[in-house]
Amino acid sequence: PEELDYVGMLNRVLPLDIRILAWAPVPPTFSARFDCSGRVYKYFFTRRGLDIDRMRDAAQHFVGTHDLRNFCTMDVVHVDNFVREVRSVDFTPCSTATDVNDPTSVWVATISGSSFLYHQVRCMMAVLFEVGLHNEDPDVVKALLNLSRTPGKPQYDMASPEGLVLWDCQYPTELAWSASEDSRRLLSESLFQRSAAAAEQASLLRQMLLSTSG
């Protein structure tokens, strides 16, 4: 029998900010969480007055295997090991169509690692934003990773959840992803319409902002 169009069926009932791209058959013992060997998060943000070069310098201290208890919300009931591997942290502008130094330009931080603690990315970004605003030195990350120097997590607000996306999950075995042509077309049309509407709204707000700066 012909396989059901799972992608189309799920996208019709899920909220618009959750989209299914493809599906793959897996064995009964497969766990999407525990069989995952790597994850990639993206955090989108507006540049404002942030010094991206300072943020890049500070972010490199995260790369490697560290105890990240000062960069998470502690869950001592369910977690007793706070050591995680951060594989890379990169900052790139989302579009070359606008001046990347413009305060309204949108940037993305891409953070990859083996696994992540609760609120880890939002805590990392919060500290990196403080570095970008020149409120902290880039070495603050190194200091917070040194538990003998900073044995307790200092008080700071996490970065907003709005810009955070779990972008990719990697598995040791290659999965046979599939999606029907019809579901791909509908998904592409839906994302284009939402992207166009968001771009129009952003342009409108930008014009309003420019008109008030006169």
C-alpha positions, 0 to 999 in steps of 0.5 A, a space after each residue: 500500500 502507498 505510504 501515508 503523507 505524514 508530513 502533510 497530515 501533521 502540518 495541517 494540525 500543528 501550530 504554524 510555528 512548528 513545521 514538519 519537513 520530512 519523516 523517516 522509519 525507525 526501529 521500535 527501540 529508537 529514541 529521538 532524544 537519547 539516540 541523538 549524537 549532536 544538536 545545533 541551536 540557532 539564536 536570532 537577534 538584532 544587532 542594536 549596539 552589540 560589538 560582534 567581534 567581542 562576542 566572537 572572542 568570548 564565545 570561543 571560550 565555550 568551545 570544548 568540554 566544560 562543566 556548564 553549571 553556571 550557564 544553565 537553570 540547575 535541575 539537581 533532581 534530574 541532572 547530576 552531570 553538568 559537563 557538556 561538549 560545545 563543538 562550535 559557536 559562530 556569528 553570521 549576519 542573516 542577510 548581506 542585503 543590508 549593512 551588517 553594522 546597521 543597528 537593525 540588522 539581524 544576526 544569528 548565533 549558531 551553537 553546536 554541541 553533543 547535548 545541552 542543559 536546561 536553558 543553556 543556550 539562553 544563559 550563554 547568549 545572555 552573557 555574550 550580550 553583556 560582553 557585546 554591550 561592553 558591560 563585561 570583558 570577553 574573559 568573563 566566560 572563562 571565569 564562569 567556566 572556572 568553578 574554583 574561581 566562580 563556584 556559584 552561578 551569579 545572578 543574571 537574566 536569561 536571554 529572551 526565548 523568542 530568538 531561539 530555535 532547535 535547528 538540527 539533530 544529528 544521529 549516528 545512523 543515517 535516516 531515510 528521510 522522505 516527504 511527498 512532492 505535494 507536502 514540500 510544495 505546500 510547506 514552501 508556499 506556507 513559509 514563503 507567505 509567512 516570510 513575506 508578511 514578516 518582511 513587510 511588517 519589518 519594513 513598515 516598522 523600520 519606516 516608522 522608526 526612521 520617521 521618529 529619528 528625524 
